[in-house]
Amino acid sequence: MLVIDDSALMRRLMSDLLSVDPLIEVVGTAADPFIARTKIKRLSPDVLTLDVEMPRMDGLSFLGNLMRLRPMPVVMVSTLTAKGAAVTLDALAAGAVDCIAKPQADLGGGLSAYGEQLRAKVRQAANTRAVSRATAPNRPVPATAYRHPNLHVIAIGASTGGTNAILDVLSALPADTPPIVIAQHIPGAFSAAFAERLNQHSAMTVVHAGPSQPLLRGHAYVAPGGFHLRVYRRGTAWHCGTSDDEPVNGHRPSVDVLFESVAQHVGSGAGAALLTGMGSDGARGLLALRNAGAYTLAQDQPSSIVWGMPGAAVALGAAQQVAPLNQVATRLLGRGEVR
């Protein structure tokens, strides 16, 4: 793999952290995209880590050129700033497979944990395929489209590739859609910006979920990075809330945690979709939802960046249907009906 960063200190740190894993070989580093271009041609790395903010050419511009000329898995490395978060989401939309915040000077003993996270993201990236964002988006669901009368809450879970997949689903849904709760594996530094990005491209109102709030029709609630999101019943209404208890399946938010809470408190009044992602988080929760009478859907393999999570759900028999991404919105609202 190739590490691209304008800071010599960061290039050395990233290389040292990655080289701990015997399965990862850092074949080179580059101080800017122009040097990187030459080294990519000469070294043929399988994965890149790419700095967002660099001189001469920024990471987003370089990524656009790379995805057009030589698509390959890229993990974006971003500073913890509002600008860095926004550009990182632009990079994910342009084809990067994952993102991670830059390590901070005050990490201290946390550097070991950061290294584990970085290595996991690089290993995952190596098992993904670069996919063009020119693929057909979800068809917008007309406001008069078929609705299942007992659909009260929709739950969506995703990981690698999920920021784009969830945007595609939400942008196709009308403003009067039942409340949606979302667990996407994303660093805490980027989840608020992700919620805002979804809000800009959706007819629904999309918010960063808080400790306790009612679920309202026409609203979607995104789990903050570093917090689980659960749904519960209070009187006659459903609410959602966040917590920072232990990670599940190595994740916080965990899709299993969200799905299992929806299965327990909403049951047959729910619809759920498990989208692209590495690993198996959400598969067990989707099975719990199906057993509770909810409608369950898994994204199909051809339209997934990684068919890990949805594939695990299919293997468990948790998904009533398997469908391409551009049919997810319609199937959720119609609980399987496509019209």
C-alpha positions as CSV (number, residue, x, y, z in Angstrom):
1,M,0.0,0.0,0.0
2,L,1.0,3.7,-0.5
3,V,0.7,6.4,2.2
4,I,0.1,9.9,0.8
5,D,0.5,12.9,3.2
6,D,2.3,16.2,3.0
7,S,3.6,15.8,6.5
8,A,6.8,13.8,6.9
9,L,5.9,13.0,10.5
10,M,2.5,11.8,9.5
11,R,3.9,9.6,6.7
12,R,6.3,8.0,9.1
13,L,3.7,7.5,11.8
14,M,1.1,6.0,9.5
15,S,3.8,3.7,7.9
16,D,4.9,2.5,11.3
17,L,1.4,1.8,12.5
18,L,0.5,-0.1,9.4
19,S,3.6,-2.1,9.2
20,V,2.8,-3.8,12.6
21,D,0.4,-6.0,10.6
22,P,2.2,-8.7,8.7
23,L,-0.5,-8.7,6.1
24,I,0.1,-5.1,5.2
25,E,3.2,-4.0,3.3
26,V,3.8,-0.3,2.9
27,V,5.6,-0.2,-0.4
28,G,6.1,3.6,-0.4
29,T,5.0,7.0,0.7
30,A,4.4,10.3,-1.2
31,A,4.4,13.9,-0.1
32,D,1.8,15.1,-2.7
33,P,-0.4,13.7,-5.5
34,F,2.2,14.4,-8.2
35,I,4.8,12.2,-6.5
36,A,2.0,9.7,-5.7
37,R,1.0,9.5,-9.3
38,T,4.5,8.4,-10.3
39,K,4.8,5.9,-7.4
40,I,1.4,4.3,-8.2
41,K,2.6,3.6,-11.8
42,R,5.9,2.2,-10.5
43,L,4.8,0.3,-7.4
44,S,1.2,-0.7,-8.2
45,P,-0.1,-0.6,-4.6
46,D,-3.4,-2.3,-3.8
47,V,-4.6,0.4,-1.4
48,L,-3.9,4.1,-0.7
49,T,-4.3,6.2,2.4
50,L,-4.9,9.8,1.1
51,D,-4.6,13.0,3.0
52,V,-7.5,15.4,2.4
53,E,-5.7,18.7,2.6
54,M,-2.4,19.0,0.7
55,P,-0.5,21.6,-1.3
56,R,-0.3,21.7,-5.1
57,M,-3.4,19.4,-5.4
58,D,-5.9,18.6,-2.7
59,G,-6.9,15.0,-2.0
60,L,-10.4,15.3,-3.4
61,S,-9.1,16.5,-6.8
62,F,-6.5,13.7,-6.9
63,L,-9.1,11.2,-6.0
64,G,-11.4,12.3,-8.8
65,N,-8.5,11.9,-11.3
66,L,-7.6,8.5,-9.8
67,M,-11.1,7.1,-10.0
68,R,-11.5,8.2,-13.6
69,L,-8.1,6.8,-14.8
70,R,-7.2,4.0,-12.3
71,P,-9.9,3.1,-9.8
72,M,-8.6,1.5,-6.6
73,P,-9.5,1.3,-2.9
74,V,-8.7,4.6,-1.1
75,V,-9.0,5.4,2.7
76,M,-9.2,9.1,3.3
77,V,-7.3,10.5,6.3
78,S,-8.9,13.8,7.5
79,T,-8.2,16.5,10.0
80,L,-10.9,17.0,12.7
81,T,-12.3,20.2,11.2
82,A,-15.7,21.1,9.7
83,K,-14.0,21.6,6.4
84,G,-12.1,18.3,6.7
85,A,-15.4,16.4,7.5
86,A,-17.2,17.9,4.5
87,V,-14.4,17.2,2.1
88,T,-14.1,13.6,3.4
89,L,-17.8,13.0,2.7
90,D,-17.2,14.5,-0.8
91,A,-14.4,12.0,-1.2
92,L,-16.6,9.1,-0.1
93,A,-19.2,10.2,-2.6
94,A,-16.5,10.3,-5.3
95,G,-15.5,6.7,-4.6
96,A,-13.3,6.4,-1.5
97,V,-14.2,3.3,0.4
98,D,-13.7,4.6,4.0
99,C,-12.3,7.4,6.1
100,I,-10.4,7.9,9.4
101,A,-9.5,11.0,11.4
102,K,-5.8,12.0,11.6
103,P,-4.2,11.0,14.9
104,Q,-4.0,13.9,17.3
105,A,-1.0,14.9,19.5
106,D,-2.9,14.2,22.7
107,L,-3.7,10.6,21.8
108,G,-1.2,9.3,24.4
109,G,-2.1,5.6,25.1
110,G,-4.8,5.8,22.5
111,L,-2.2,5.5,19.7
112,S,-2.3,1.8,19.9
113,A,-6.1,1.8,19.5
114,Y,-5.8,4.2,16.6
115,G,-3.3,1.9,14.9
116,E,-5.7,-1.0,15.2
117,Q,-8.5,1.0,13.7
118,L,-6.3,2.2,10.8
119,R,-5.1,-1.3,10.0
120,A,-8.6,-2.7,10.1
121,K,-9.8,-0.1,7.6
122,V,-6.9,-0.8,5.3
123,R,-7.5,-4.5,5.4
124,Q,-11.2,-4.0,4.7
125,A,-10.3,-1.6,1.8
126,A,-8.1,-4.3,0.3
127,N,-11.2,-6.5,0.1
128,T,-13.4,-4.0,-1.6
129,R,-13.9,-3.1,-5.2
130,A,-13.8,0.4,-6.6
131,V,-17.4,1.2,-7.9
132,S,-18.3,4.1,-10.2
133,R,-20.9,6.5,-8.7
134,A,-22.4,6.6,-12.2
135,T,-24.6,3.6,-11.3
136,A,-28.3,4.1,-11.5
137,P,-29.7,5.8,-8.3
138,N,-32.9,4.8,-6.6
139,R,-36.0,5.8,-8.4
140,P,-37.9,8.5,-6.5
141,V,-41.0,7.1,-4.8
142,P,-44.0,9.2,-5.7
143,A,-46.0,10.7,-2.9
144,T,-49.0,8.7,-4.0
145,A,-47.1,5.4,-4.1
146,Y,-48.4,2.3,-2.3
147,R,-47.8,2.4,1.5
148,H,-48.2,-0.5,3.8
149,P,-50.7,0.6,6.5
150,N,-48.8,-0.9,9.4
151,L,-45.4,0.5,8.7
152,H,-44.5,2.6,11.7
153,V,-40.7,2.7,11.8
154,I,-37.9,2.0,9.3
155,A,-34.4,0.9,10.4
156,I,-31.3,1.0,8.1
157,G,-27.9,-0.3,8.8
158,A,-24.6,-0.1,6.8
159,S,-20.9,0.1,7.0
160,T,-18.3,0.3,4.2
161,G,-19.9,2.0,1.2
162,G,-22.9,2.9,3.3
163,T,-22.6,6.7,3.3
164,N,-23.4,6.7,-0.4
165,A,-26.0,3.8,-0.2
166,I,-28.0,5.5,2.6
167,L,-27.9,8.8,0.7
168,D,-29.3,7.0,-2.4
169,V,-32.1,5.5,-0.3
170,L,-33.1,8.6,1.5
171,S,-33.0,10.9,-1.5
172,A,-35.6,8.6,-3.1
173,L,-38.1,8.8,-0.2
174,P,-40.9,11.3,0.0
175,A,-41.3,13.8,2.8
176,D,-44.1,11.9,4.5
177,T,-42.1,8.7,5.0
178,P,-42.5,7.0,8.5
179,P,-39.6,7.8,10.8
180,I,-36.2,6.2,9.9
181,V,-33.4,5.3,12.4
182,I,-29.9,4.8,10.9
183,A,-26.8,3.1,12.2
184,Q,-23.8,3.7,9.9
185,H,-20.3,2.7,11.0
186,I,-18.6,6.1,10.8
187,P,-16.1,8.0,13.0
188,G,-17.6,10.4,15.4
189,A,-15.7,13.3,13.8
190,F,-17.8,12.8,10.6
191,S,-21.3,11.6,11.7
192,A,-22.8,15.1,12.2
193,A,-21.6,16.2,8.8
194,F,-23.0,13.0,7.4
195,A,-26.4,13.7,8.9
196,E,-26.3,17.2,7.5
197,R,-25.3,15.9,4.0
198,L,-28.3,13.5,4.1
199,N,-30.6,16.4,5.2
200,Q,-29.5,18.5,2.2
201,H,-30.3,15.7,-0.3
202,S,-33.5,14.3,1.2
203,A,-37.1,15.5,1.3
204,M,-37.2,14.2,4.9
205,T,-35.7,16.1,7.8
206,V,-32.5,14.3,8.8
207,V,-30.9,14.9,12.2
208,H,-28.0,13.7,14.3
209,A,-29.7,11.6,17.0
210,G,-29.6,12.8,20.6
211,P,-29.9,11.1,24.1
212,S,-33.8,11.0,23.8
213,Q,-36.2,12.3,21.2
214,P,-39.6,11.2,19.8
215,L,-39.7,9.6,16.4
216,L,-41.6,11.8,14.0
217,R,-43.0,11.1,10.6
218,G,-40.9,12.7,7.9
219,H,-37.8,12.6,10.0
220,A,-34.6,10.4,10.0
221,Y,-32.2,10.0,12.9
222,V,-28.5,9.2,12.4
223,A,-26.6,7.5,15.2
224,P,-23.6,9.6,16.2
225,G,-20.2,8.0,15.8
226,G,-19.2,6.4,19.1
227,F,-22.8,6.0,20.4
228,H,-25.3,3.2,20.1
229,L,-28.8,4.1,18.9
230,R,-31.9,2.3,20.3
231,V,-35.6,2.6,19.7
232,Y,-38.1,2.3,22.7
233,R,-41.7,2.8,23.4
234,R,-42.9,5.6,25.8
235,G,-46.6,5.6,26.3
236,T,-48.2,5.5,22.8
237,A,-45.2,6.9,21.0
238,W,-41.8,5.6,19.9
239,H,-38.6,7.4,20.8
240,C,-34.9,6.9,20.1
241,G,-32.0,7.4,22.3
242,T,-28.2,7.1,22.3
243,S,-25.8,5.5,24.8
244,D,-22.1,5.0,25.0
245,D,-22.1,1.5,26.5
246,E,-19.6,-1.1,25.2
247,P,-19.2,-1.7,21.5
248,V,-21.0,-4.7,20.0
249,N,-19.3,-6.7,17.2
250,G,-16.5,-4.2,17.5
251,H,-18.8,-1.3,16.6
252,R,-20.5,1.7,18.3
253,P,-22.9,2.4,16.8
254,S,-23.8,-1.3,16.2
255,V,-26.5,-2.2,13.7
256,D,-27.4,-5.2,15.8
257,V,-28.1,-3.0,18.8
258,L,-30.4,-0.8,16.7
259,F,-32.2,-3.6,14.9
260,E,-32.7,-5.7,18.1
261,S,-34.3,-2.7,19.8
262,V,-36.6,-2.1,16.9
263,A,-37.6,-5.8,16.9
264,Q,-38.4,-5.7,20.6
265,H,-40.4,-2.4,20.7
266,V,-41.8,-2.1,17.1
267,G,-42.0,-5.7,15.9
268,S,-44.3,-6.3,13.0
269,G,-44.8,-2.5,12.5
270,A,-41.2,-2.1,11.3
271,G,-39.3,-2.4,8.0
272,A,-35.5,-2.8,7.9
273,A,-32.8,-2.8,5.3
274,L,-29.2,-4.0,5.8
275,L,-27.0,-2.4,3.2
276,T,-23.3,-2.8,2.1
277,G,-20.7,-3.3,4.7
278,M,-17.8,-5.5,5.9
279,G,-18.3,-8.1,8.6
280,S,-21.6,-9.4,10.0
281,D,-22.9,-6.6,12.2
282,G,-26.7,-6.3,11.7
283,A,-27.3,-9.9,10.5
284,R,-28.4,-11.2,13.8
285,G,-30.5,-8.1,14.4
286,L,-32.2,-8.5,11.0
287,L,-33.1,-12.1,11.9
288,A,-34.6,-10.8,15.2
289,L,-36.7,-8.4,13.2
290,R,-37.9,-11.0,10.8
291,N,-38.8,-13.3,13.7
292,A,-40.8,-10.4,15.2
293,G,-42.9,-10.1,12.0
294,A,-41.1,-7.1,10.5
295,Y,-40.3,-6.7,6.8
296,T,-36.6,-7.4,6.2
297,L,-34.5,-6.6,3.2
298,A,-30.8,-7.1,2.3
299,Q,-28.9,-5.2,-0.5
300,D,-27.8,-7.6,-3.2
301,Q,-24.2,-8.4,-4.0
302,P,-23.8,-6.7,-7.4
303,S,-24.8,-3.3,-6.0
304,S,-22.8,-3.6,-2.7
305,I,-19.3,-2.3,-2.3
306,V,-18.8,-5.2,0.2
307,W,-21.4,-7.9,0.5
308,G,-20.3,-8.8,4.0
309,M,-23.1,-7.7,6.3
310,P,-26.0,-8.2,3.9
311,G,-24.5,-11.5,2.8
312,A,-24.3,-12.7,6.4
313,A,-28.0,-11.8,6.9
314,V,-28.9,-13.8,3.8
315,A,-26.9,-16.8,5.0
316,L,-28.9,-16.7,8.3
317,G,-32.2,-16.5,6.5
318,A,-32.8,-13.1,8.0
319,A,-33.8,-11.3,4.8
320,Q,-37.2,-11.8,3.3
321,Q,-36.0,-10.2,0.1
322,V,-32.7,-9.4,-1.5
323,A,-32.8,-6.4,-3.9
324,P,-30.5,-4.0,-5.7
325,L,-29.9,-0.6,-4.1
326,N,-32.1,1.2,-6.6
327,Q,-35.1,-0.7,-5.4
328,V,-34.6,-0.4,-1.7
329,A,-36.7,2.7,-1.1
330,T,-39.7,1.4,-3.0
331,R,-39.6,-2.0,-1.3
332,L,-39.3,-0.5,2.2
333,L,-42.4,1.6,1.8
334,G,-44.3,-1.1,0.1
335,R,-42.9,-3.9,2.3
336,G,-41.8,-5.9,-0.7
337,E,-44.2,-4.4,-3.3
338,V,-42.5,-2.7,-6.3
339,R,-44.9,-0.6,-8.4
